[in-house]
Every structure is written in C-alpha cells, then in structure tokens.
Amino acid sequence: MPKIAVSSQTPNGIDAITDARFGRCPFFIIVELDGKKIKNVQSVENPAVSAFGGAGIQAAQFMANNKVNAVISGNYGPNAFNALKSLGIQVYTGPVGVTVREAVEEYISGRLTEISTATGPAHMGIGRGIGMGRGIGMGRCGGPGRGFGVPVSPVSEGARYCPYCGAQTVPGARFCSQCGKPLE
C-alpha cells in the first residue's frame, strides 16, 4: 500500500490544512492508500521545522524513514527536491490552503503534477526580506519594504503566472504553488 505525505499547517489528520512549505511545514499527514481508498491516516510533527539549516534534507530523510512513496506540498527548495528524488520519493506540487483530504483526492484522481525540478528557492520560509519585492516585505530594520518591484530572477521561457497572486508557476501545474488556487 503506497504512503503519501502531505505538508500541513495543523495536526488535524485528513481535515488538516495543507501548507505551502515542505521542509519547514509544522506537520506532515501521512496517508496510506488501499487502491483508491484512504486506509490509514497519521499526523506527525516535522522534526526539521526548527532546524538551523538543511530542513528540506532532514524532512526528506524523515519521509524515507517513514517509508513514504510520494509527497505533496506547495513548494520544494532545491536541496529538499534533490534529496527526495535521490531517495526515490515522488514529488508532487499540490493545492495550498485546502484540506489534506482534498489534496489526496487530487492525487488519487491523477490531477496532481509530478514535478521534475525545485519549485522554490533554498532557505524559503524563514527570515525577512529587505523589501525589494512588491513592497509587502519588511525592511532591514523592521520597517516597510521599499517596493521597487525589481525582479529577483529572470523570466523563464514559456512562463505562466497565477491570475490571482501573480506568482510564476511550474509548467503544467494545475494549481498555483504560492496561493494554491486553480490555474485553469
């Protein structure tokens, strides 16, 4: 029976809310499938959530130790993605802010896309930016960001953008990896 781990904001089992982060999500909900039916559900704390460094790699090893076959999350940094792939774990990007049940149902129905590259930057989810983005971050001294709107990465060929939040999406993704809303 395959095991699927979903990054989660809460420990509420199948009714938990999915999290955009893989390495630093607070919880993983591990779902065991029997064919297309949910058999067992287990909530576990992510031991890497407060890691000083290497959270994605530690979380990936935790998945392997729990014999997980596939993971569903909103974003994966390059270290987490590479570690998961080297451990033979399938990596899916899924909807964020929905229940784990909904994410697993998307997986069962084949509507999730297995990704072939990292979807987020390294060290995502901690610290404060210097406010060089859209002006919504925090400045270096805790004040508002300057909001210059300077792009921080080049636009990739054939890039798609989420119509709700404007985030660049993974080619072929059905849901935005930033806000979790459907792209179609």
N, C-alpha and C positions, 0 to 999 in steps of 0.2 A: 504494500500500500504506500503510495507516494505521500511525502510530507511537504507541506507548503508553509513557509514562514512569512508573515505579513508584518511590516513595521507598524507600530501602533502608538498612539498618544496615551492610551489608557489600558488598564489590565482587564477590561470587561469581556474577555473572551470573544466570541463571534460577533458580539454587539459593540466591540471597541471601535474607536475611530482611527482610521489609517493616518499614518504620519508620512510627511514628505522625505524625511531623513532615514537613511539606512543605518549608518554607523553610530549615530547619536540619538536614535529614537529611544524613548524611555522603556518601551516594551516590545516584545515580539509575541505574536499569537501564532502558535504552531498548530496547523490543521492537518489531520490525517484524513486522506480520502480513500474511500472504497468505491472504485469506479467513479461515478459522477456524484456520489453522495458524501457528505461530511460525516466522518465516523467519530473521530476524537478531536477535542479542542483543548489546548493547553496554553495558559498565559505565563510568560516568563519575563523577568526583568532582564534588560540588556546589560550585561556586565561591563560593556565598553562605553556606556553613556557618559561617564565622567572621566574617561581615560585622558591622560595628559596629551598623548599622541598615539597615532595608529588605531584609532577607534574602529575604522572600517575594516582593517585587517583582523582585529580582535573579534569583531562581530561576525565576520566571515568564518573564522575558526570555530566560533561558538555554534554557527549553523552546521558546520561539518560534524562537530562533536555530538550534535543532536540528530544527526542523520537526516538532515533536511535535503530534499531534492531540488527545490525551487524557492526563490524568494520574490516577494512583491513589495515594492516601495516606490516612492515618488522620484528619488534621486539617489545616485550612487557616485561617490568620488572615484577617481582613477585607481587608488590603492584598493578600495573595497571591491570594485568591479574586477580587477585583475586577480585578487585573492579568491573571490567566489568562482571565477571561471577556472582558475588553476585547481580548485578543489572539486571541479565537476558539477557545480551547482548552477542550475539555470537561473537567469536573471531577467525579471520582468519589471517594466515600469507600469504602475497602476494608478487608479484614481486616488486622490488625496482628499481627506475630509469626509469620506463615506464610511460605512461600517465594513468591518473585516468580512462579514458575510457577503456584502455586495462585491468586494474585490475578489473573493474566492469564486463567486458565481461567474464573474467576468473571466477568470482563469479557466474554470470548468467549461465554459461555453466557447473557449478559444478566441475570445475578443481581446485578450491582452497581447501585447507585442513583446517577444523575447528580444532584448537589446544586445547589440554587439559592441558597444562602447560605453564608457562612463557618461553619465548624464549631468553631473555636477562637478564643480571644482574640488580640489583637495581642500581639506580643513573647512568644509562647509558647516555652518550652523553655530559657530561659536565666535565670540568677539564682536566688535563693532567696526563697521566700515568707516572710511574717512569722509563719507558724504559726497563722493564724486559721481554718484549714480543719478537717480531721478529726484534727488532732494528729500528722500524719505528716510535716509540713514542717519546715524548720529555722527557728529563731527569728532575730532580727536579729543576735545575737552568736554564732551558730553552735550555740546550744543547741536543745533540742527545742521544737517549737511548743507553744502554749498549748491548742490543741484545743478552742476554744469552740464549734465547729460552726456558726458564724454563716454563713448563706447569702450568697454574694457576688453572686448575680444572681437576679432574680425568676424564678419558675417560669413557663414559657410555657404557653399554653393547649394542652391535649391532649398534654402532655409525656409521653414514655416514658422509663423508666430501665432501665439494664442490670441484669439479675438477678445478675450476677457481681461487678461493681465499683460499681454504684450511679450511674454517670455518666449525665447526661441525654443522650439520643440525638437524632439528626436524624430528623424524621418520615419514615417509610417506609424507614429504613435496615435492612438485614438483619444488619449486624454492628455491634458497639459501636465507636465511633471512639476510645475510650480504651483498652480492653483487647483489642479485636479478636475477641471471642467472638461466636458467633451469638446473635441476639436472639429467635429463634423456637424 
